[in-house]
Amino acid sequence: VSATRANANARSLVRARFGPQPQPTPPPHALVSPPNPPGDSDWQNMTILVDKPQKYTSFDVVARVRRMSRERGVKKVGHCGTLDPMATGLLILCTGKATKIVDTYQA
């Protein structure tokens, strides 16, 4: 009984000292439509430069663009390198026929 009570006291001290643990928050809605969105025919051969926010994976960004491109009849979307989920930076995406030139963007 005393060991259990000691563990409970230790846990309450940790909670009191460090406070409640914050819950993970979803990433902000960072992917928005441009002011002048491209037409449906532009999606057939397009290179998109995305400033990837933290907590989004490269796959999350590609999946979102793929969903938008499929609405316009384009099946292929590729990226020119993977960024760590905690990294921010430029993520280059290609759609449609532009996926064949991905190698020109990669070092």
PyMOL CGO cylinders between C-alpha atoms (Angstrom):
from pymol import cmd
from pymol.cgo import CYLINDER

trace = [
    CYLINDER, 0.00, 0.00, 0.00, 2.81, 2.42, 0.84, 0.3, 1, 1, 1, 1, 1, 1,
    CYLINDER, 2.81, 2.42, 0.84, 4.60, 1.77, -2.49, 0.3, 1, 1, 1, 1, 1, 1,
    CYLINDER, 4.60, 1.77, -2.49, 1.40, 2.51, -4.39, 0.3, 1, 1, 1, 1, 1, 1,
    CYLINDER, 1.40, 2.51, -4.39, 0.86, 5.66, -2.37, 0.3, 1, 1, 1, 1, 1, 1,
    CYLINDER, 0.86, 5.66, -2.37, 4.48, 6.73, -3.04, 0.3, 1, 1, 1, 1, 1, 1,
    CYLINDER, 4.48, 6.73, -3.04, 4.00, 6.22, -6.80, 0.3, 1, 1, 1, 1, 1, 1,
    CYLINDER, 4.00, 6.22, -6.80, 0.79, 8.25, -6.73, 0.3, 1, 1, 1, 1, 1, 1,
    CYLINDER, 0.79, 8.25, -6.73, 2.56, 11.04, -4.83, 0.3, 1, 1, 1, 1, 1, 1,
    CYLINDER, 2.56, 11.04, -4.83, 5.44, 11.01, -7.32, 0.3, 1, 1, 1, 1, 1, 1,
    CYLINDER, 5.44, 11.01, -7.32, 3.01, 11.27, -10.27, 0.3, 1, 1, 1, 1, 1, 1,
    CYLINDER, 3.01, 11.27, -10.27, 1.15, 14.16, -8.66, 0.3, 1, 1, 1, 1, 1, 1,
    CYLINDER, 1.15, 14.16, -8.66, 4.45, 15.97, -8.06, 0.3, 1, 1, 1, 1, 1, 1,
    CYLINDER, 4.45, 15.97, -8.06, 5.43, 15.53, -11.69, 0.3, 1, 1, 1, 1, 1, 1,
    CYLINDER, 5.43, 15.53, -11.69, 2.04, 16.87, -12.83, 0.3, 1, 1, 1, 1, 1, 1,
    CYLINDER, 2.04, 16.87, -12.83, 2.31, 19.80, -10.43, 0.3, 1, 1, 1, 1, 1, 1,
    CYLINDER, 2.31, 19.80, -10.43, 5.85, 20.63, -11.53, 0.3, 1, 1, 1, 1, 1, 1,
    CYLINDER, 5.85, 20.63, -11.53, 5.47, 20.26, -15.30, 0.3, 1, 1, 1, 1, 1, 1,
    CYLINDER, 5.47, 20.26, -15.30, 1.74, 20.83, -15.68, 0.3, 1, 1, 1, 1, 1, 1,
    CYLINDER, 1.74, 20.83, -15.68, -0.55, 18.88, -17.96, 0.3, 1, 1, 1, 1, 1, 1,
    CYLINDER, -0.55, 18.88, -17.96, 0.98, 17.56, -21.14, 0.3, 1, 1, 1, 1, 1, 1,
    CYLINDER, 0.98, 17.56, -21.14, -0.20, 19.51, -24.19, 0.3, 1, 1, 1, 1, 1, 1,
    CYLINDER, -0.20, 19.51, -24.19, -2.27, 17.60, -26.71, 0.3, 1, 1, 1, 1, 1, 1,
    CYLINDER, -2.27, 17.60, -26.71, -0.85, 17.46, -30.23, 0.3, 1, 1, 1, 1, 1, 1,
    CYLINDER, -0.85, 17.46, -30.23, -2.56, 19.96, -32.49, 0.3, 1, 1, 1, 1, 1, 1,
    CYLINDER, -2.56, 19.96, -32.49, -3.32, 19.29, -36.11, 0.3, 1, 1, 1, 1, 1, 1,
    CYLINDER, -3.32, 19.29, -36.11, -1.23, 21.23, -38.61, 0.3, 1, 1, 1, 1, 1, 1,
    CYLINDER, -1.23, 21.23, -38.61, -2.64, 24.58, -39.69, 0.3, 1, 1, 1, 1, 1, 1,
    CYLINDER, -2.64, 24.58, -39.69, -4.55, 24.83, -42.93, 0.3, 1, 1, 1, 1, 1, 1,
    CYLINDER, -4.55, 24.83, -42.93, -1.55, 25.97, -44.89, 0.3, 1, 1, 1, 1, 1, 1,
    CYLINDER, -1.55, 25.97, -44.89, -2.37, 24.69, -48.36, 0.3, 1, 1, 1, 1, 1, 1,
    CYLINDER, -2.37, 24.69, -48.36, -4.69, 27.23, -49.92, 0.3, 1, 1, 1, 1, 1, 1,
    CYLINDER, -4.69, 27.23, -49.92, -5.74, 27.96, -53.47, 0.3, 1, 1, 1, 1, 1, 1,
    CYLINDER, -5.74, 27.96, -53.47, -3.75, 30.62, -55.32, 0.3, 1, 1, 1, 1, 1, 1,
    CYLINDER, -3.75, 30.62, -55.32, -5.52, 33.91, -56.11, 0.3, 1, 1, 1, 1, 1, 1,
    CYLINDER, -5.52, 33.91, -56.11, -5.61, 33.05, -59.82, 0.3, 1, 1, 1, 1, 1, 1,
    CYLINDER, -5.61, 33.05, -59.82, -6.00, 29.26, -59.92, 0.3, 1, 1, 1, 1, 1, 1,
    CYLINDER, -6.00, 29.26, -59.92, -4.74, 27.47, -63.01, 0.3, 1, 1, 1, 1, 1, 1,
    CYLINDER, -4.74, 27.47, -63.01, -7.23, 26.22, -65.57, 0.3, 1, 1, 1, 1, 1, 1,
    CYLINDER, -7.23, 26.22, -65.57, -7.99, 22.55, -66.13, 0.3, 1, 1, 1, 1, 1, 1,
    CYLINDER, -7.99, 22.55, -66.13, -5.69, 22.33, -69.16, 0.3, 1, 1, 1, 1, 1, 1,
    CYLINDER, -5.69, 22.33, -69.16, -2.78, 23.78, -67.14, 0.3, 1, 1, 1, 1, 1, 1,
    CYLINDER, -2.78, 23.78, -67.14, -2.85, 20.77, -64.81, 0.3, 1, 1, 1, 1, 1, 1,
    CYLINDER, -2.85, 20.77, -64.81, -1.78, 18.49, -67.68, 0.3, 1, 1, 1, 1, 1, 1,
    CYLINDER, -1.78, 18.49, -67.68, 1.79, 19.85, -67.57, 0.3, 1, 1, 1, 1, 1, 1,
    CYLINDER, 1.79, 19.85, -67.57, 2.53, 21.88, -64.45, 0.3, 1, 1, 1, 1, 1, 1,
    CYLINDER, 2.53, 21.88, -64.45, 5.31, 22.37, -61.92, 0.3, 1, 1, 1, 1, 1, 1,
    CYLINDER, 5.31, 22.37, -61.92, 4.15, 23.53, -58.49, 0.3, 1, 1, 1, 1, 1, 1,
    CYLINDER, 4.15, 23.53, -58.49, 6.42, 25.06, -55.85, 0.3, 1, 1, 1, 1, 1, 1,
    CYLINDER, 6.42, 25.06, -55.85, 5.11, 24.47, -52.33, 0.3, 1, 1, 1, 1, 1, 1,
    CYLINDER, 5.11, 24.47, -52.33, 6.47, 26.02, -49.14, 0.3, 1, 1, 1, 1, 1, 1,
    CYLINDER, 6.47, 26.02, -49.14, 5.91, 22.91, -46.99, 0.3, 1, 1, 1, 1, 1, 1,
    CYLINDER, 5.91, 22.91, -46.99, 4.84, 23.73, -43.43, 0.3, 1, 1, 1, 1, 1, 1,
    CYLINDER, 4.84, 23.73, -43.43, 5.95, 21.77, -40.36, 0.3, 1, 1, 1, 1, 1, 1,
    CYLINDER, 5.95, 21.77, -40.36, 4.04, 18.62, -39.39, 0.3, 1, 1, 1, 1, 1, 1,
    CYLINDER, 4.04, 18.62, -39.39, 3.00, 17.92, -43.00, 0.3, 1, 1, 1, 1, 1, 1,
    CYLINDER, 3.00, 17.92, -43.00, 4.79, 15.04, -44.68, 0.3, 1, 1, 1, 1, 1, 1,
    CYLINDER, 4.79, 15.04, -44.68, 5.73, 15.21, -48.33, 0.3, 1, 1, 1, 1, 1, 1,
    CYLINDER, 5.73, 15.21, -48.33, 3.14, 12.50, -48.92, 0.3, 1, 1, 1, 1, 1, 1,
    CYLINDER, 3.14, 12.50, -48.92, 0.42, 14.67, -47.31, 0.3, 1, 1, 1, 1, 1, 1,
    CYLINDER, 0.42, 14.67, -47.31, 1.20, 17.50, -49.72, 0.3, 1, 1, 1, 1, 1, 1,
    CYLINDER, 1.20, 17.50, -49.72, 1.32, 15.19, -52.75, 0.3, 1, 1, 1, 1, 1, 1,
    CYLINDER, 1.32, 15.19, -52.75, -1.96, 13.53, -51.72, 0.3, 1, 1, 1, 1, 1, 1,
    CYLINDER, -1.96, 13.53, -51.72, -3.68, 16.90, -51.49, 0.3, 1, 1, 1, 1, 1, 1,
    CYLINDER, -3.68, 16.90, -51.49, -2.41, 18.02, -54.90, 0.3, 1, 1, 1, 1, 1, 1,
    CYLINDER, -2.41, 18.02, -54.90, -3.26, 14.60, -56.36, 0.3, 1, 1, 1, 1, 1, 1,
    CYLINDER, -3.26, 14.60, -56.36, -6.85, 14.98, -55.14, 0.3, 1, 1, 1, 1, 1, 1,
    CYLINDER, -6.85, 14.98, -55.14, -7.10, 18.42, -56.79, 0.3, 1, 1, 1, 1, 1, 1,
    CYLINDER, -7.10, 18.42, -56.79, -5.51, 17.18, -60.02, 0.3, 1, 1, 1, 1, 1, 1,
    CYLINDER, -5.51, 17.18, -60.02, -7.77, 14.13, -60.31, 0.3, 1, 1, 1, 1, 1, 1,
    CYLINDER, -7.77, 14.13, -60.31, -10.78, 16.45, -60.29, 0.3, 1, 1, 1, 1, 1, 1,
    CYLINDER, -10.78, 16.45, -60.29, -9.26, 17.93, -63.43, 0.3, 1, 1, 1, 1, 1, 1,
    CYLINDER, -9.26, 17.93, -63.43, -8.50, 14.62, -65.14, 0.3, 1, 1, 1, 1, 1, 1,
    CYLINDER, -8.50, 14.62, -65.14, -4.77, 14.35, -64.32, 0.3, 1, 1, 1, 1, 1, 1,
    CYLINDER, -4.77, 14.35, -64.32, -3.61, 11.09, -62.74, 0.3, 1, 1, 1, 1, 1, 1,
    CYLINDER, -3.61, 11.09, -62.74, 0.13, 11.61, -62.22, 0.3, 1, 1, 1, 1, 1, 1,
    CYLINDER, 0.13, 11.61, -62.22, 1.64, 13.74, -59.47, 0.3, 1, 1, 1, 1, 1, 1,
    CYLINDER, 1.64, 13.74, -59.47, 5.24, 13.43, -58.34, 0.3, 1, 1, 1, 1, 1, 1,
    CYLINDER, 5.24, 13.43, -58.34, 7.64, 15.25, -56.08, 0.3, 1, 1, 1, 1, 1, 1,
    CYLINDER, 7.64, 15.25, -56.08, 11.32, 16.03, -56.49, 0.3, 1, 1, 1, 1, 1, 1,
    CYLINDER, 11.32, 16.03, -56.49, 12.61, 14.87, -53.12, 0.3, 1, 1, 1, 1, 1, 1,
    CYLINDER, 12.61, 14.87, -53.12, 11.25, 14.17, -49.67, 0.3, 1, 1, 1, 1, 1, 1,
    CYLINDER, 11.25, 14.17, -49.67, 11.32, 16.56, -46.73, 0.3, 1, 1, 1, 1, 1, 1,
    CYLINDER, 11.32, 16.56, -46.73, 11.22, 15.46, -43.10, 0.3, 1, 1, 1, 1, 1, 1,
    CYLINDER, 11.22, 15.46, -43.10, 7.80, 16.15, -41.46, 0.3, 1, 1, 1, 1, 1, 1,
    CYLINDER, 7.80, 16.15, -41.46, 9.37, 18.65, -39.05, 0.3, 1, 1, 1, 1, 1, 1,
    CYLINDER, 9.37, 18.65, -39.05, 11.29, 20.40, -41.86, 0.3, 1, 1, 1, 1, 1, 1,
    CYLINDER, 11.29, 20.40, -41.86, 9.99, 23.39, -43.72, 0.3, 1, 1, 1, 1, 1, 1,
    CYLINDER, 9.99, 23.39, -43.72, 11.11, 24.36, -47.15, 0.3, 1, 1, 1, 1, 1, 1,
    CYLINDER, 11.11, 24.36, -47.15, 10.53, 24.15, -50.86, 0.3, 1, 1, 1, 1, 1, 1,
    CYLINDER, 10.53, 24.15, -50.86, 8.84, 21.02, -52.15, 0.3, 1, 1, 1, 1, 1, 1,
    CYLINDER, 8.84, 21.02, -52.15, 8.72, 20.78, -55.94, 0.3, 1, 1, 1, 1, 1, 1,
    CYLINDER, 8.72, 20.78, -55.94, 5.72, 18.93, -57.38, 0.3, 1, 1, 1, 1, 1, 1,
    CYLINDER, 5.72, 18.93, -57.38, 5.07, 18.02, -61.00, 0.3, 1, 1, 1, 1, 1, 1,
    CYLINDER, 5.07, 18.02, -61.00, 1.74, 17.01, -62.54, 0.3, 1, 1, 1, 1, 1, 1,
    CYLINDER, 1.74, 17.01, -62.54, 0.85, 15.18, -65.72, 0.3, 1, 1, 1, 1, 1, 1,
    CYLINDER, 0.85, 15.18, -65.72, 3.51, 15.17, -68.41, 0.3, 1, 1, 1, 1, 1, 1,
    CYLINDER, 3.51, 15.17, -68.41, 5.81, 17.33, -66.26, 0.3, 1, 1, 1, 1, 1, 1,
    CYLINDER, 5.81, 17.33, -66.26, 6.52, 14.25, -64.10, 0.3, 1, 1, 1, 1, 1, 1,
    CYLINDER, 6.52, 14.25, -64.10, 8.93, 13.12, -66.84, 0.3, 1, 1, 1, 1, 1, 1,
    CYLINDER, 8.93, 13.12, -66.84, 11.24, 16.07, -66.12, 0.3, 1, 1, 1, 1, 1, 1,
    CYLINDER, 11.24, 16.07, -66.12, 11.50, 15.46, -62.36, 0.3, 1, 1, 1, 1, 1, 1,
    CYLINDER, 11.50, 15.46, -62.36, 15.16, 14.40, -62.82, 0.3, 1, 1, 1, 1, 1, 1,
    CYLINDER, 15.16, 14.40, -62.82, 16.08, 17.87, -64.05, 0.3, 1, 1, 1, 1, 1, 1,
    CYLINDER, 16.08, 17.87, -64.05, 15.06, 19.35, -60.69, 0.3, 1, 1, 1, 1, 1, 1,
    CYLINDER, 15.06, 19.35, -60.69, 16.87, 16.78, -58.55, 0.3, 1, 1, 1, 1, 1, 1,
    CYLINDER, 16.87, 16.78, -58.55, 20.53, 17.16, -57.71, 0.3, 1, 1, 1, 1, 1, 1,
]
cmd.load_cgo(trace, "trace")
